[in-house]
Structures are given as C-alpha cells and as structure tokens.
Amino acid sequence: QVQVAESGGGLVQPGGSLRLSCVVSDDTYRSGCMGWFRQAPGKEREGVATIRSDGKAKYADSAKGRFAISQDNANRLYLQMNSLKPEDTAMYYCAADPDEPYGGTCPFHWEYKYWGQGTQVTVSS
C-alpha cells in the first residue's frame, strides 16, 4: 500500500525559512501530479503548489515568489518556504497521484489519490 509521509515542519519566526519534505513509500509508484496543500484552523484546505512529472509547477498567489516546489525523483517532493508570514501557519499536507493532465499544470482540484498525515508549520515571534 502506498504511504505518504511529510516532514520538516516546525516553529519559525516571521521572515524565516523552512523546507518541507515528502516521501512516497512505494518504489513502484510512478509520479504524475504531486502537490502541497495546507489547512489552517477554522479554514478550508487550500492548494499551495503542485508539480507534474516534467517539472512544470503551479503556485497559489500567496506562495508565488516565496515558495518553491521541487522533486528529485518519483518518490520525493519538497517545498522550500522563504519569507514566512504568520498567515502561513497551518498543517501542510503532501498529495500524490500517478496520473496527470495531458498538458498544462496539475490543478489544485485534481483527484489526488494519496495523502500524507501532515506536518505542522507555525510562524510566530
């Protein structure tokens, strides 16, 4: 069974940086769409960034210019977060799916098949 695990969350001061990591446990997993999502208390889950197998990425407006999504193989995904703000505080989830659209970027509303348990990011002084 494919499992997804995130790591790298923590407490950071405003303006600081964090790098989140995600690993998909199944070596036979074929990367399609992968992405980072977040959910703050009392709010709906929202997309942060997605990436497809050819490296084409999509970012939420709130993440553009501050966050960078990357992957080094089909099983590992990263989110470099810089210039963090208190409003970035949330549980961050990694999502993966073996399929991807024919063209363009992976949308946030894609039916991601696999989800991790999340890693907490808290931005506070």
DRENPA-3360 file (N, C-alpha, C; in nm, 2 decimals, always signed):
BEGIN
1 = QVQVAESG = +0.08/-0.12/+0.00/+0.00/+0.00/+0.00/+0.09/+0.12/+0.00 ~ +0.06/+0.22/-0.09/+0.13/+0.34/-0.09/+0.11/+0.43/+0.03 ~ +0.21/+0.47/+0.09/+0.20/+0.57/+0.20/+0.28/+0.69/+0.17 ~ +0.23/+0.80/+0.22/+0.29/+0.93/+0.20/+0.33/+0.99/+0.34 ~ +0.45/+1.04/+0.35/+0.49/+1.09/+0.48/+0.56/+1.23/+0.46 ~ +0.51/+1.33/+0.54/+0.58/+1.46/+0.53/+0.67/+1.48/+0.65 ~ +0.76/+1.57/+0.64/+0.85/+1.61/+0.75/+0.90/+1.75/+0.72 ~ +0.96/+1.81/+0.83/+1.02/+1.94/+0.81/+0.95/+2.05/+0.87;
9 = GGLVQPGG = +0.83/+2.03/+0.92/+0.75/+2.14/+0.98/+0.82/+2.18/+1.11 ~ +0.77/+2.29/+1.17/+0.82/+2.34/+1.30/+0.78/+2.48/+1.32 ~ +0.84/+2.54/+1.43/+0.81/+2.68/+1.47/+0.92/+2.76/+1.41 ~ +0.88/+2.87/+1.34/+0.98/+2.96/+1.28/+0.93/+3.10/+1.30 ~ +1.02/+3.20/+1.31/+0.99/+3.34/+1.33/+0.95/+3.40/+1.19 ~ +0.87/+3.50/+1.19/+0.83/+3.57/+1.07/+0.96/+3.61/+0.99 ~ +0.96/+3.59/+0.86/+1.07/+3.61/+0.78/+1.17/+3.50/+0.77 ~ +1.14/+3.39/+0.84/+1.23/+3.28/+0.84/+1.20/+3.18/+0.73;
17 = SLRLSCVV = +1.27/+3.07/+0.72/+1.25/+2.97/+0.62/+1.24/+2.83/+0.67 ~ +1.17/+2.75/+0.60/+1.15/+2.60/+0.63/+1.15/+2.53/+0.50 ~ +1.20/+2.41/+0.51/+1.20/+2.32/+0.39/+1.12/+2.19/+0.43 ~ +1.00/+2.17/+0.36/+0.92/+2.05/+0.39/+0.97/+1.94/+0.29 ~ +0.96/+1.82/+0.34/+0.99/+1.71/+0.26/+0.88/+1.61/+0.26 ~ +0.86/+1.53/+0.15/+0.76/+1.43/+0.14/+0.82/+1.31/+0.07 ~ +0.79/+1.19/+0.12/+0.83/+1.07/+0.06/+0.72/+0.98/+0.04 ~ +0.71/+0.92/-0.08/+0.61/+0.82/-0.12/+0.68/+0.69/-0.10;
25 = SDDTYRSG = +0.62/+0.60/-0.02/+0.69/+0.48/+0.02/+0.71/+0.37/-0.09 ~ +0.62/+0.37/-0.18/+0.62/+0.26/-0.28/+0.72/+0.29/-0.39 ~ +0.82/+0.20/-0.41/+0.92/+0.22/-0.51/+0.87/+0.21/-0.65 ~ +0.75/+0.14/-0.66/+0.69/+0.12/-0.79/+0.60/+0.24/-0.83 ~ +0.59/+0.34/-0.74/+0.50/+0.45/-0.77/+0.55/+0.53/-0.88 ~ +0.46/+0.56/-0.98/+0.50/+0.64/-1.09/+0.44/+0.78/-1.07 ~ +0.53/+0.88/-1.07/+0.49/+1.01/-1.04/+0.41/+1.08/-1.15 ~ +0.30/+1.13/-1.11/+0.22/+1.21/-1.20/+0.21/+1.35/-1.14;
33 = CMGWFRQA = +0.09/+1.38/-1.08/+0.08/+1.51/-1.01/+0.12/+1.49/-0.87 ~ +0.19/+1.58/-0.81/+0.22/+1.59/-0.67/+0.20/+1.73/-0.63 ~ +0.17/+1.75/-0.50/+0.14/+1.88/-0.45/+0.15/+1.90/-0.30 ~ +0.15/+2.03/-0.26/+0.14/+2.07/-0.12/+0.01/+2.14/-0.10 ~ -0.05/+2.11/+0.00/-0.18/+2.18/+0.04/-0.16/+2.21/+0.19 ~ -0.25/+2.30/+0.24/-0.24/+2.34/+0.38/-0.38/+2.37/+0.43 ~ -0.40/+2.36/+0.56/-0.52/+2.39/+0.62/-0.50/+2.45/+0.76 ~ -0.55/+2.57/+0.77/-0.54/+2.64/+0.90/-0.66/+2.62/+0.98;
41 = PGKEREGV = -0.65/+2.63/+1.11/-0.77/+2.61/+1.20/-0.89/+2.70/+1.15 ~ -1.01/+2.63/+1.14/-1.12/+2.71/+1.10/-1.14/+2.74/+0.96 ~ -1.04/+2.70/+0.88/-1.04/+2.73/+0.73/-1.04/+2.60/+0.65 ~ -1.08/+2.62/+0.52/-1.08/+2.51/+0.43/-0.94/+2.48/+0.38 ~ -0.92/+2.36/+0.34/-0.79/+2.32/+0.29/-0.77/+2.39/+0.15 ~ -0.65/+2.44/+0.13/-0.62/+2.52/+0.01/-0.49/+2.47/-0.05 ~ -0.48/+2.48/-0.18/-0.36/+2.44/-0.26/-0.25/+2.54/-0.24 ~ -0.13/+2.50/-0.22/-0.01/+2.58/-0.21/+0.07/+2.58/-0.34;
49 = ATIRSDGK = +0.10/+2.46/-0.38/+0.18/+2.44/-0.51/+0.17/+2.30/-0.55 ~ +0.18/+2.28/-0.69/+0.17/+2.15/-0.75/+0.29/+2.14/-0.85 ~ +0.32/+2.01/-0.88/+0.42/+1.99/-0.98/+0.39/+1.86/-1.06 ~ +0.42/+1.86/-1.19/+0.39/+1.74/-1.26/+0.52/+1.67/-1.30 ~ +0.52/+1.56/-1.36/+0.64/+1.48/-1.38/+0.75/+1.55/-1.46 ~ +0.71/+1.64/-1.55/+0.80/+1.71/-1.63/+0.86/+1.84/-1.56 ~ +0.81/+1.86/-1.43/+0.87/+1.97/-1.36/+0.79/+2.10/-1.36 ~ +0.68/+2.10/-1.44/+0.60/+2.22/-1.46/+0.52/+2.24/-1.33;
57 = AKYADSAK = +0.53/+2.36/-1.27/+0.48/+2.39/-1.14/+0.37/+2.49/-1.15 ~ +0.28/+2.48/-1.04/+0.18/+2.58/-1.03/+0.18/+2.63/-0.88 ~ +0.16/+2.76/-0.86/+0.16/+2.81/-0.73/+0.03/+2.89/-0.70 ~ -0.01/+2.89/-0.57/-0.11/+2.98/-0.53/-0.05/+3.12/-0.52 ~ -0.14/+3.22/-0.54/-0.09/+3.36/-0.54/-0.02/+3.39/-0.41 ~ -0.06/+3.33/-0.30/+0.00/+3.35/-0.17/+0.14/+3.30/-0.16 ~ +0.18/+3.20/-0.25/+0.30/+3.13/-0.24/+0.40/+3.19/-0.35 ~ +0.35/+3.25/-0.45/+0.44/+3.30/-0.56/+0.55/+3.39/-0.51;
65 = GRFAISQD = +0.67/+3.36/-0.55/+0.79/+3.45/-0.51/+0.85/+3.41/-0.38 ~ +0.78/+3.33/-0.30/+0.83/+3.29/-0.17/+0.85/+3.15/-0.15 ~ +0.77/+3.06/-0.21/+0.78/+2.92/-0.20/+0.83/+2.86/-0.33 ~ +0.90/+2.74/-0.32/+0.94/+2.67/-0.44/+0.92/+2.52/-0.42 ~ +0.85/+2.46/-0.51/+0.82/+2.32/-0.51/+0.92/+2.25/-0.60 ~ +0.97/+2.13/-0.56/+1.06/+2.06/-0.64/+1.05/+1.91/-0.61 ~ +1.10/+1.83/-0.70/+1.10/+1.68/-0.68/+1.24/+1.63/-0.73 ~ +1.29/+1.53/-0.66/+1.42/+1.48/-0.71/+1.41/+1.34/-0.77;
73 = NANRLYLQ = +1.29/+1.28/-0.76/+1.26/+1.16/-0.83/+1.11/+1.14/-0.81 ~ +1.06/+1.02/-0.85/+0.91/+1.00/-0.84/+0.86/+0.99/-0.70 ~ +0.96/+0.97/-0.61/+0.91/+0.94/-0.47/+0.93/+1.05/-0.37 ~ +1.01/+1.16/-0.41/+1.04/+1.26/-0.31/+1.00/+1.40/-0.36 ~ +0.93/+1.47/-0.27/+0.88/+1.61/-0.31/+0.93/+1.70/-0.20 ~ +0.95/+1.83/-0.24/+1.00/+1.93/-0.14/+0.92/+2.06/-0.16 ~ +0.92/+2.13/-0.05/+0.86/+2.27/-0.06/+0.96/+2.36/+0.02 ~ +1.03/+2.44/-0.05/+1.11/+2.54/+0.02/+1.03/+2.67/+0.04;
81 = MNSLKPED = +1.02/+2.71/+0.17/+0.94/+2.82/+0.21/+1.02/+2.93/+0.27 ~ +1.03/+3.04/+0.20/+1.10/+3.16/+0.25/+1.01/+3.27/+0.29 ~ +1.07/+3.37/+0.36/+0.99/+3.49/+0.39/+0.86/+3.45/+0.45 ~ +0.86/+3.36/+0.55/+0.74/+3.31/+0.61/+0.66/+3.42/+0.68 ~ +0.53/+3.41/+0.68/+0.44/+3.51/+0.75/+0.35/+3.43/+0.85 ~ +0.30/+3.50/+0.95/+0.21/+3.43/+1.04/+0.09/+3.37/+0.97 ~ +0.05/+3.43/+0.86/-0.07/+3.37/+0.79/-0.03/+3.24/+0.72 ~ +0.09/+3.20/+0.71/+0.13/+3.07/+0.66/+0.12/+2.96/+0.76;
89 = TAMYYCAA = +0.09/+2.99/+0.88/+0.07/+2.89/+0.98/-0.05/+2.80/+0.95 ~ -0.02/+2.67/+0.94/-0.12/+2.57/+0.90/-0.06/+2.43/+0.91 ~ -0.14/+2.33/+0.90/-0.10/+2.20/+0.87/-0.07/+2.18/+0.72 ~ +0.04/+2.14/+0.69/+0.08/+2.12/+0.55/+0.07/+1.97/+0.51 ~ +0.01/+1.94/+0.40/-0.01/+1.81/+0.35/+0.05/+1.79/+0.21 ~ +0.11/+1.67/+0.20/+0.16/+1.63/+0.07/+0.06/+1.54/+0.00 ~ +0.04/+1.56/-0.13/-0.05/+1.47/-0.20/+0.02/+1.42/-0.33 ~ -0.02/+1.30/-0.37/+0.04/+1.24/-0.49/-0.06/+1.16/-0.56;
97 = DPDEPYGG = -0.04/+1.16/-0.70/-0.13/+1.08/-0.78/-0.05/+1.03/-0.90 ~ -0.07/+0.91/-0.94/+0.01/+0.86/-1.06/-0.03/+0.91/-1.19 ~ -0.14/+0.98/-1.20/-0.19/+1.04/-1.32/-0.16/+1.19/-1.33 ~ -0.17/+1.25/-1.44/-0.16/+1.39/-1.46/-0.23/+1.43/-1.59 ~ -0.27/+1.56/-1.60/-0.34/+1.60/-1.72/-0.25/+1.59/-1.84 ~ -0.31/+1.59/-1.96/-0.23/+1.58/-2.08/-0.14/+1.70/-2.10 ~ -0.18/+1.81/-2.06/-0.09/+1.93/-2.07/-0.12/+2.03/-1.96 ~ -0.04/+2.14/-1.96/-0.06/+2.24/-1.86/+0.00/+2.20/-1.73;
105 = TCPFHWEY = -0.05/+2.25/-1.62/+0.00/+2.22/-1.48/-0.11/+2.13/-1.41 ~ -0.06/+2.08/-1.30/-0.16/+2.00/-1.22/-0.24/+2.09/-1.14 ~ -0.37/+2.08/-1.16/-0.46/+2.18/-1.08/-0.48/+2.14/-0.94 ~ -0.51/+2.24/-0.86/-0.53/+2.21/-0.71/-0.65/+2.11/-0.69 ~ -0.75/+2.12/-0.78/-0.87/+2.03/-0.76/-0.85/+1.90/-0.82 ~ -0.74/+1.86/-0.86/-0.71/+1.72/-0.92/-0.74/+1.62/-0.81 ~ -0.78/+1.50/-0.85/-0.82/+1.40/-0.76/-0.69/+1.32/-0.71 ~ -0.63/+1.38/-0.62/-0.50/+1.32/-0.57/-0.54/+1.19/-0.49;
113 = KYWGQGTQ = -0.47/+1.09/-0.53/-0.51/+0.95/-0.47/-0.45/+0.93/-0.34 ~ -0.33/+0.98/-0.31/-0.26/+0.95/-0.19/-0.23/+1.08/-0.11 ~ -0.25/+1.08/+0.02/-0.23/+1.19/+0.11/-0.15/+1.15/+0.23 ~ -0.07/+1.25/+0.28/+0.00/+1.22/+0.40/-0.08/+1.27/+0.52 ~ -0.02/+1.25/+0.64/-0.09/+1.29/+0.76/-0.07/+1.44/+0.80 ~ +0.03/+1.50/+0.73/+0.05/+1.64/+0.75/+0.17/+1.67/+0.85 ~ +0.22/+1.79/+0.83/+0.33/+1.84/+0.92/+0.29/+1.99/+0.95 ~ +0.30/+2.02/+1.08/+0.26/+2.15/+1.13/+0.37/+2.25/+1.10;
121 = VTVSS = +0.32/+2.37/+1.05/+0.41/+2.48/+1.03/+0.35/+2.60/+1.11 ~ +0.43/+2.65/+1.21/+0.38/+2.76/+1.29/+0.48/+2.88/+1.27 ~ +0.43/+2.99/+1.23/+0.51/+3.11/+1.21/+0.47/+3.21/+1.32 ~ +0.56/+3.24/+1.41/+0.52/+3.32/+1.52/+0.65/+3.38/+1.59 ~ +0.64/+3.50/+1.64/+0.76/+3.55/+1.71/+0.74/+3.53/+1.86;
% end
